[in-house]
């Protein structure tokens, strides 16, 4: 039997959960993030989920020759509980 794995951009899930739940506690944000990931997994009929987070520079930085990749985001604040999530 084949297993289906859904691969998700965890950065976008983290930001979406954080901004949608600004007034929530860390525990509530974790519950909502877990629910969001479960909904994605169920919608894809997946058996597993692989969450990918950005860490440092990536391949896109090499191709962004006109403007820095995500250069317009340099002065943005991180969401509440960013490191904890």
Secondary structure, DSSP 8 states (H G I E B T S, - for coil): ----EEEEEHHHHHHHHHHHTTTS-HHHHHHHHHHHHHHHHHHTT-SEEEEE---S--HHHHH--SS-TTGGGTT----TTTTT-
